[in-house]
Amino acid sequence: MTTDEFFDATPELQTIRQWARARYAAEWAVFGGVLLRVAATTGPEVQLPGVIGGRASLNLLCAFVAPSGGGKGISDKVARLAWPAPIVERPIGSGEGIAATFVPPKKEGIEPITKAIINVPEIDTLAGIASRQGSILLAQLKSAAMGEQLGQANSSEATTRIVPPHTYRLCMSVGAQPAHTGVLFNDTTGGTPQRFLWFLTTDPDMPSDVTPDPEPLNARLPFWRPDADGVIEIVYGPPEITETIIGAHIARQRGQEDALDGHAMLTRLKVAACLAILHHRSTVSELDWQLSGVVMEVSNRTRDWVVAESKKADRRKIRDRAIGRAVGEEFIADRKLDRAKAAVMRWLDQHEELPMSDLRKRARSDWRDQVSAAVTELVDSGAVVEIEVDRGHRYRLTEGVHGGRGSTLENPSSETVDPGSTVDQIQASADTTHAATAEFSAEPELSSYISMSETLNQSSALNPEEGIHADKTADSATSKSPLRAVADPTPPTTMTARQWIDAYVSELLDGGETTVESLEVYEAGKAAGYKLDNLRQAAKSSSLISVAARKGSVTVWNLGTGGENTIVSAEEWLTGWLRSTGGWVKAADVYAAGLAAGYGRDTVKSASVRAEVDKRGQSIATEWSVAPAVVERGA
């Protein structure tokens, strides 16, 4: 049966739909509100027959769900207009407060309350009360749904509140957002959500036509004929109903039913009885039974939707917590790394040369594990030199680099830069010089750590393992290369470092050599009075050198003109990979791709500075893209 067929089945259902459309409310929510008020209009003496066990109560619980502002209050107001019966309505209180509503008054002349609707416009109120230590609210609600005894016996008669079974009619209306229904669904094993009917207060097919209000429904109850014990028992007309009750009970006893639907049969019987009363009958007809099945399908669909939305909300919370934790961890790790860099620079400035073991011993325990990464980045940037010895490696500052507070990296060999120039002044002339200044602080605050890290990266020199011939155009590579930290030599008076490199390589070629280790050339150049950083830059721009292979920390060069690099530098790989993506890429994805290509996280991070990569966002949300100038040159 479709929704249209349901609301066209009887004149009463048609009226409910007309009220919903006239006041722009969801028709199923208005129906649920009317059904709740029909049940609350009947007295506690109206009960379902005891096919299994004893008689059952018509007490009804309904949950009206939608996103925030979804019209939960609207449907409740329209239901009052559609079924204008006088009904006592009370706000939710404690579990003891529910019982107190129906306790006979101790004063004379006060009319006792035997039927009422408990309104909970916001389920957070219910959750707050239920979460109190020692709260019995949920337990009392489950008892009330079955018409069982409410209250508790205390030592004092003044505080004793006991409501006998089947002497009260309690109905409850709860407004909820899907993500806030945990107070009900967390008690699935206790049967709380199974005792509710669920209705959506939104309607995707709501018409926009203006329609007049119909006449209210006739709130007159059927003519009751109580039994000898004063109970008015609802009659099940079709035999199918009794057979279905027995079959469902046996299935549950045998463990064949879903735990979530353990109370489905009793809830359907309540719906069928309220439909009969809505139509001024005390006997459930075949149509009532059929219509009650449609109502249960709608309720089950709504309940399943709420469960799915609640799980989505839970997953979002878990993801947000994980992201927040990851952001914090990366922030702390970056701060520790920057602190380790500053400390290594200071120690090497004080002691000239130290092995890794001494550097680690000097570090505090909370950032000691960052020392190795810090040294690696400093070596990659050219600020620290790695020296191979018999038992490993030792480290010292590149000549001209100082690690003390307020010191700078200088390159007086450039004609366009003064030795004492600031970082801003040198960066302003970046198109005509490859000199840079960088300030290293021993114990800076957080902002200084970050500033120092950026300065180190921006002033990094080429790594001999990665940087030779990143750009084969000699002059343009020199003039357009990123800012680098270079040494402070006395410029040779006979020839430049580039001229010396070319002359040295030409001699090797004349001697029949076609390959050479970079370290051999660098050592010869330093012996001739040239600084290592100048030699690296000269080798990079030389047309006689191309990269052939690596042997540990040493790069092997092919000698001769027309050679091509067989090893791609980290910045070449990074620029090409970002260009192939054609847009912004998350930094985490770049690091993963770099690792797959053989480039570590620190290497990729340093290369991103040298390759002029654009960045946006913060921490793990950072995204990278190739700078427009880089794309233009690579086109």
Phi, psi and omega in degrees: 000128179280170178298318179298318180295324179297308184283349175265000187291325182218159177299325180296317179292325175298319179296319178300316179295319180298319177298318180299316182287325180295328182251013176055052177241159178291128187295322180290325178293320178294319177300314179299321178295320178294316180301319179297320182286329175297314179297320182288342178283331181283151177278166181294347179286342177278118187221161175277146181294150183273074176292315175245117181072219182266186179294158182240151183276157174266009178304131190233137177241130181230139175243129180248114190241148176184163172300170181303132182076020184276008174092027180295320180288330182295312183298325179294318179294319180293324178297324176297321179291322183287326181235085189276050178269144177289120183225135175287130178236135182229149173284164180286144175228207177283173176300321177292328180293328178297314179296322182298334180298325187253002178291132179302135180295145180274346179264145179284152177087358179257123182288127179289150176265124178244350178212136183199157172253128174267116182262131176232087183300327180235123183294340178299330176297315178299317181296319180297318181291319182293335183276353179294145179298129179079009181293137177246019186300308183297321179297319179292324178295318179295322177294319181296322180299333180263358182074023183277177182296139179244161174097192182204153178264128178243171182294332180259135179295331181293333181255005178275125180228108180233125178247114182297156180297148176057032175244009183213152172244109180246124173237148183229137175242121182240126173263133187212153167258144186307319184287352184249013185269012182301329180301331178270313185283341175291346179249034180300318180295335177275352174089012182293308183293334180291340182272359182257148163268141185242129180225139174278139179261013174245152182221105181294342181255018182297125179285156179261002181294145176272121180232148181284160176291135174280178174289145177298159175291154176283108184276012178291136179276159178297165175283116184268148173232096183296154173284182182297330180270009176085003181269136174259111186262127176293141182257133174269115182291290184292137177299336181303327183295310180298319180296320180294321179300313182295317180297318180293322179296317180295320179298319179293321179297329180272001178075028184265350184262149174298136182301327182292338184251025182296333181253014185299320184294314180297320179296320179295322178296322177296318179298315181297319180294319179293327176295319178297317180294321177303327180262018173065040177230154175252001179247129178283120181270174177297322178294319177302316181295319179294316179295324179296327176296321178295318180299319180293324177297316178297316180297317181294319178298316180296318179297318178296322178296319179298317179299315180296317179294324178295321178294320177299317179297320179296319179295322178296320179296317180296317180296317180297320178295320180295319179295315178300320179294317181295319178300315180297318181294318180291322178300313180296318181297318179296320179296318179295321179296316179296322179294321179295320178300312181299318181293317179299316179300318182293316182295318180292328177292327182278325188245004176068307185211130182218148173279167180299322182299319179292322179298318180292322180295327182283341185282150174289153186297330185285344176228018179297325182290353179266355185296315181299315179295322180296315179297318179301314180294321180293324176293315179299324183280349180088001180282335181232143179254134176263126183246127180275128178235179185300321186251030178133229183223150172236162187228145176212162178289144172299139183302132183096349178260136181237143183255003181282169179297126175084002181280166184228160169264127186234154176220078183288352179290342177280132182289340186264358185233131174279149180304328184263013183296151177277168179300316182298319180295320181289319179296330179294335179251029186295337181285342183243359181213154175243031174264159180205154171246150181213135181258130179246126182246136185289313183226064182281167171286180185303313182297326179290324176302311182296316179299317180297318179298316180296319181296319178299314181295317182292333183259019186288143175267169179293137172281129181298340179280340189232335198262353185289127179060041170295333176223122187282346179281115191296301186290317182293328179296324181287316185284332184256001181292155179297165179297141182228154172271117181237168186282180184239067184274172168270116188302135178300145181266340184275310181208158178284168178299322179297316179295321180294316179303312182296321179293318181296315180295323179297322177297319178297318178296320178296332179274004177092005179278137177243347176223158178202150175279138183301324182298323179298316180293317180298319180295320178294321179294318179295324177295332180276000175102010181260148180275150187301317183293324176293322178294320179298314180297320180295318179297323180298320185269355182286135178278357181264359186234135171220152184279129180253314184195174175238144173234096184063241181266006184249137177263137177262131181253144165273139182251143178121160180283154177081003179287152178236144178296131174262354177242128181273128178290161181300320181289326176296315179298314184298314180298315180294320182292316179295322179297324181291334180284331175075020179184200180278137182231139178297140181302324179299322178291324178296314180299319180296317179294321178296319178297319178295330181271359177098013180247123181290168182300314181295322179295316179295320181297317178292321180296329181295332177283315181292330183272005178058050179278134175281144180225148175215157183088183182226151174050229185287350177271004181295139176238148183242151173206154179288134177298144182307320181297323180292318179298319182296318180290328182276352183290000000 
